[in-house]
Amino acid sequence: MRRHQPLPDELGTAFAVRTARLLGVSRRRLTGSDLTAPVHGARFTADYADAGDPATAATADPFERQRRARVRRAREYATVMHTGHFFSHQTAASIWGAPLPLEFTASGHPAEDQQLDLHVSSRVGLGIPRGAAVCGHRTLPSMTEVTEHDGLRVSSPAATWAALGALSVRDLVALGDYFCRRWRIGHGRPTPGRTPLATVDQLREMLDAGRRHGAARLREAIELIREDAWSPRESHVRCILVSAGLPEPQLNVDVFDDAGRFLACVDMAYPERKVAIEYLGMLHGEQWARDVERLAALRAAGWTVIEVTSPLLQTPDRLLRRVAAALRG
């Protein structure tokens, strides 16, 4: 088997073809079988694929699969991206780790890899980004903020949120809840004191910076964003309850028994009525067992617990009837 000529160390494991050519790498070497070209104008070595990037790790969660696919594609495209361009819209949201609704193909299956658009923006005065599966945008400097996150040039959390007015109000609330979450001290609360990615005031400032696509949805959503929501499903449940005229529940409430012993931190609660609402995702093994015991302890202490599953979330009328009945007692 023919041995490949070593590449210059300066190139690393992912590099632009133009950079390699400037360093004296021949065109023939750039077609070697040890290199891949997932992005036009770039090459990646086997070491890049073997580096253990979290974006390539397997997961059963389709939402997380799509998020990781966007981040992986952004990292690949970054090797050839113009210095005046930056990632925006859904791609930026995924880079920030934010929740987005699933995207589907025409056949109804969750989109994968190249089926997901790569959103890249430029400011006025530069050409609109183009390329295979690249959705290019152009924006005024006053209507965006550009920063760097995890080694990628990306729109700020507030600018990302304000650019996604095409989403539904519920999805915009979930996105805003994620960006504005305050990491408070409490039982089971991770990384207390961590700085939120954005504030509601920053979202509002970006929203008011100019004419926005979906401005009415953005303005409706911003009034519903809260700083203590822990997951997009919790956000969706809260929106369903509030939009139907039910009282807004408190979020992530620490519950104690009459002796002052901690029982649970519940997703949503009406403490005065001792009604708790818990969203149950894909539960397995020890986590399922812990949740069973936690909810049993709440019920033993006199709480009514409404368990929300994905099928129940798809039938909001049933959810509303259950919550209303529990509040009536």
N, C-alpha and C positions, 0 to 999 in steps of 0.2 A: 504494500500500500504506500502511495506517495506521501511523504511527510510534508506538511505545510510549513512554509517559511514563517518564522516567528514575526509577530506584529510588534511595532514599537510600543514600549510600556506606557507611553503617554496617552495612548488611545483608550486604555481601560477595556472594559467588557462591552460597552455600548458606545458607538461613535458615529459621526457623520462621515459619509464617503468623501466629501470635500476636504475634511480635516485629514483623513488618511492619505489622500492624494498629495496634500501639501507636505506630508511627512515622508513622501517617497514610496508609498505602497502602490504597487502596480494594479491596473484594472483586473488583470488575470487573478491576482491574489485575492481581490475582493469578491471573486466568484467562487472561492474555495468552499468545499463541502462542510467545513467547520464553522461557517458563518451563516446566519440567517438574516433575512431582510423583511421583517414584518411591516416596516415603514419605508416608503420610497426615499432613497437618499441616505439610508442608515444601515448599519450592520451591527449584529449582536453575536457575541461568542457563546460557546457552550457554557462557559463559566457564568455568564449572565443568567441563563436559565436555571443553573444549579445553585444560585446564590441564596435561595430560600426567601425570596421576596414575599412578604405576607400577602401581597396582592395575588399571588399565584396559588395560595393554599386552597385546598378543597373545602367546600362548605355545602351543607344541604339547604341552607337558607337562600331562596332565589333572590331576595332583596340584596343580601350581602354578596352574592355571586355577581349581580349586575354592578354593584358599587366597585368591587375589586376589579372587574373587567374594565371599567372606565379608568380607574387609576393606573392599571397596567398599560393600557393604550396611551394614556397621557405620558407616562414615563418613556415609552418608546418614541412617541412623537416629539418629546422635549429635546431629543438629540439633534433634531433638524429644525426646530421651531425658530422663527425670526425673533431677534432680541426685542422687537417692539410689540410682539404678540403675547397673549396670556390666555390661560384656560378660564372658561366662564360657564355660566348656566349650569346644566346638569353635571358636566364634567367637573366644574369647580365644587359643586355641592358634594360630589363623591370624594374629591380630594380632601375636603374638610371632614369627611366621615358622616355627613348629614343624611337623613332619611329621604328617599324619593319613592314615588309610586312605581310599581313594576311597569316596564315597557314590554309590549307584546309584538310579535310578528303578525303578518297578515293571516297566517294560519292559526293564530290564537295561542302560540307557544311563547314563553318568556324569551325575550331577545337575548342573544349571546354575542360576546366579543364584537366582531366587525358589524353586527347588526345594530349596535348601539352607536349613535352619532358621537363624534368627538367635537365638542364645542370649543372653538378658539376665537378670541376677539382681538381686534386691533383698535387703536384710537384713530380719530379722524386725521387724515394726512398720510396714513399707511394703507397699503393694499389689503383687501379683505382676505383672510387666510383661505387657502384652497387646498384640496387634496382628496384622495379617496376616503369616503365616509367622514370627511371633515365638514362640519357645519360652521361656516364663517360668519362673524358678526363684526360690526363697526360701531363704536360708541364715542360720545363726547367725553373728554377728560373730566368734566364736571359731574358726569353721571356714573362714574365708576371709581374704584380704588383698587390699586394693584399692589400685592404683597407677595411674599414667598412663604410657602408652607411645605414642609417635608421635601425641600429641594426643588419644588415646582413653582413657577411663576403663575399666580392665580388671582382672581378677583377676591376682594375681602369678603368675609361672611355677610356683612350688611349689603354690599353691592351684589353679591350672588343672590341673596334673597329677593332683592328688588328687581332683578332681571328675570325672575321666574314667574311672572304674573300669568303665564299661560296655564299654570297648575290650578287645581281646584282650591277653594277656600280652605277646606280641611287639610289638604296637603301643605298649603302655605302656612297654616297654623302649626302643623307638626314640624315643619322646617324652622319656623321662627322660634318655637319652643326649644328646639335643639340648640340653635345658635345662642339663645339668651338664657339658657339654664344657669342658675346660680348654685354652686356646689356647697350647700349648707351642711353644718354639723348635725348629726343625728344618727340613730341606730341604723346600721346597714347602709349608710350613705357613703359612697366611695369618694376618695380624694377631696375631702372638705377643704374649702378655701381656694380651690382652683378657680382661676379667672374665667368668666364666661367668654365665649368667642365674640359676642356682640351684645349690645344693649338694645332695648326697644327704641330708645331715642336715636341710636345710630341707624336702625332700620328705617325709622321715620324720616331721618335726614336724607337718606339715599332715595327713599320713595318720593320725597318732595324736590329732588334735584332736577327734575324735568319730566317730560311726558313719558309715561311708562305703559308698556303693553300690559293689559289686564289691571289697570290702575284701580278700578272699582273693587276687584277681588282682593287686591293687595290692601286697600284701605279697610275693607271689611275684616280681613284676616288679622291685621295688626292690632285691632281692638280686642281680639280673642287670645293673643299670645300671652302665655304665663311663664314665670321664671322657675317653676318647680316641677315641671313635667319631665318624666324619665324615659318615655318611649313614644314613638309615633302612634301606636295603637291606643295608648292612654289619651293622647291628644284627640284622636278621632272620636273616642267614646265621649269625651267631654264636650266636643262640638255638637254631637248628636243630642245630648241632654240639654245643653243650653239653647240650641236652635229650636227645640220643641217647647221651650218655655219652662222647663224644670229648673229648680235652683242649681246654681253652679256648685259642684262639690269641691271640698278642700283636697289638695293634692299631697300624696305621699305623707300620710298622717301616721305618727307613732302612736300606737294604742297600748294602754297599760290596763292591768286588772285592778280590782278594788284595793289590792294590797300594794299597788305601785310597781308590780313586776311587768316588765316589757313583754308584750304578746306578739306584736307584729307591726311592720310598717306597711300600710295598705295603699294601693295605687290611688284610690279616690274614696272619700268618705263624707258622710253627713253625721258628724260626731253627736250632735244633739238628738238624732234619731237612732243612733247606733246602727247605721247602715253603711256597709263597706262594699265597694265595687272593685273587683280584681280581674285584670286581663290575664288570661292563661294562654301562653304561646305554645310552642312545641316542647312539651315537658317529657323528660326522660330520666330514668334512674333516680339518683339521689335527690335531684332538684324536685322531681315529682313528689317524692316521699316527704321532703321538707315542706312543700306547699300544702300537702294533705294535712300534716300535723299543725301547721300554722293556721289554716282555715278552721280546723276543728277546735283549736284553742279559742279563736274568736267567737265561734258559735257557742261554745261552752260558757263564754263570758257574757252572753246575751246579745251578741251582734247578729244582724242579718247580713249574710254575705251573698252577693250576686256575682257569679263567675261568668265572665264574658269570654267566649271562644270566638275563633274566626268565623264559623257559620252564624253565630248570633250577631256578630258585628255586621254581617251582610243582610240581616233582617232587622233593621233598626226599630220597627214598630214593636216587635216582641221585646226588645231590650227596654224600650220606653215603658211598656206596660209593666214589666217586672220592677223597674226602679220606682215608678209611680205607686205601685201597690205596696212596696216596702216602705215608702215614705208615709203612706197613709196609715201604716201599722196594722 
